[in-house]
Amino acid sequence: MSQYPGWYYDEFKQIGVNYTDLEEVQAYDLRMQKLRDTEYEANRIRELLKIKNTDLILEIGTGTGELALRFSAYCRKVVAIDISKTMISFAKMKAESQRKTNIHFCNAGFLTYENYDEPFDVIVTQLALHHLPDYWKMIALKRIYGMLKEGGKFYLRDVVFPSFVRNYDSYFDKIITDLKISAGDEIAEETEIHIREEFSTLDWIMEGLLKSAGFCIESVECDGFMAGYICIK
Ligand SMILES: C[S@@+](CC[C@H](N)C(=O)[O-])C[C@H]1O[C@@H](n2cnc3c(N)ncnc32)[C@H](O)[C@@H]1O
C-alpha cells in the first residue's frame, strides 16, 4: 500500500474472519461445499448475465475460486482477484488440478486492482463488498464502473440488510437462532462476527451507491438478508 496516500483505505487488513489463515480457508471451502450449490449459483449467474464464450470476466473476492473455475468453461478468460494471498494460492491449486488455463489469479482487491488490458465484459462479486465501509464501497463501485465496457454487466451479491425491519435487535436475534438450528453453531458464530465487525449495509444505501457510481440497476433479487443486483454500465 506504500504507493497510496496515507488516507487511503488499507483493504489488505483483515476484517471479521481472518482469510489469510490457511486453516480458516480450508474450513471455509468445506463449509461452502456443504452449504452451497456453487454449480447452480454459477449457472444461474451465467444465464442472468447471458455470459458468452468471447467474454472477458473479472471476479473480485474470488475466495476459494469456485465461481471463477465454473465460469472459465464458458468464457474467454477470467481474471480472479482477492486480497488474501492464502485464498489466491488455494484457488490457483484447484485450477491447476482441474487443468484450467484461462484463469489469471491476482492478489489485489476492489481498491487496488489495476487493469492494463482491455475493459471487461462482465464483473462479478459475491460476498466480498461488505468488507469495505460504505464510503469505500462507493470508491470500489466507481472503479468497477471504470473497468467495464460500455453496456458491460456488473453482478453484485452480498449481505444487505432490508429497510422494512422495525426492530433490528429481534431481527438479528432470530437470524442467529434460526442459523444455529439450520446450519450449525459455526455458521451462526461467523454470522455474529459478520453483523458485529463487517460492513454490510442497508438496501437503500446499496442502491444509492450503485446509482451514484453510474450504474443502471436492471434487477434486484432479495432473499432474506441476501441481495443480488444486476447492473448495466
Ligand atoms: C466470504 S468470502 C467470499 C468468497 C467467494 N466470493 C464466495 O462467494 O465464496 C470473502 C472474500 O472476499 C475477500 N476480500 C475481502 N476484502 C476484499 C477486498 N477489499 N477486495 C477483494 N477481495 C476481498 C476475502 O479475502 C475473501 O476471500
The ligand as a Tripos MOL2 file, in Angstrom:
@<TRIPOS>MOLECULE
LIG
   27    29     1     0     0
SMALL
NO_CHARGES

@<TRIPOS>ATOM
      1 C1        -16.8620  -14.5560    2.3830 C.3       1 LIG1
      2 S1        -15.5360  -14.7420    1.2690 S.3       1 LIG1
      3 C2        -16.4100  -14.9690   -0.2740 C.3       1 LIG1
      4 C3        -15.6120  -15.7130   -1.2750 C.3       1 LIG1
      5 C4        -16.3440  -16.0760   -2.5690 C.3       1 LIG1
      6 N1        -16.6900  -14.8970   -3.3300 N.3       1 LIG1
      7 C5        -17.5730  -16.8870   -2.2720 C.2       1 LIG1
      8 O1        -18.6760  -16.4910   -2.6790 O.co2     1 LIG1
      9 O2        -17.4360  -17.9420   -1.6420 O.co2     1 LIG1
     10 C6        -14.9550  -13.0730    1.1180 C.3       1 LIG1
     11 C7        -13.7140  -12.9770    0.2470 C.3       1 LIG1
     12 O3        -13.5100  -11.5840   -0.0610 O.3       1 LIG1
     13 C8        -12.1330  -11.3090    0.0600 C.3       1 LIG1
     14 N2        -11.9890   -9.8550    0.2770 N.ar      1 LIG1
     15 C9        -12.1230   -9.1500    1.4140 C.ar      1 LIG1
     16 N3        -11.9070   -7.8380    1.1980 N.ar      1 LIG1
     17 C10       -11.6360   -7.7200   -0.1290 C.ar      1 LIG1
     18 C11       -11.2950   -6.6160   -0.9700 C.ar      1 LIG1
     19 N4        -11.2100   -5.3810   -0.4930 N.pl3     1 LIG1
     20 N5        -11.0770   -6.8570   -2.2770 N.ar      1 LIG1
     21 C12       -11.1590   -8.1280   -2.7750 C.ar      1 LIG1
     22 N6        -11.4520   -9.2080   -2.0200 N.ar      1 LIG1
     23 C13       -11.6870   -9.0100   -0.7240 C.ar      1 LIG1
     24 C14       -11.6800  -12.1840    1.2360 C.3       1 LIG1
     25 O4        -10.2810  -12.3680    1.2420 O.3       1 LIG1
     26 C15       -12.4600  -13.4590    0.9480 C.3       1 LIG1
     27 O5        -11.7570  -14.3250    0.1010 O.3       1 LIG1
@<TRIPOS>BOND
     1     1     2 1
     2     2     3 1
     3     2    10 1
     4     3     4 1
     5     4     5 1
     6     5     6 1
     7     5     7 1
     8     7     8 2
     9     7     9 1
    10    10    11 1
    11    11    12 1
    12    11    26 1
    13    12    13 1
    14    13    14 1
    15    13    24 1
    16    14    15 ar
    17    14    23 ar
    18    15    16 ar
    19    16    17 ar
    20    17    18 ar
    21    17    23 ar
    22    18    19 1
    23    18    20 ar
    24    20    21 ar
    25    21    22 ar
    26    22    23 ar
    27    24    25 1
    28    24    26 1
    29    26    27 1
@<TRIPOS>SUBSTRUCTURE
     1 LIG1         1 GROUP 0 **** ****
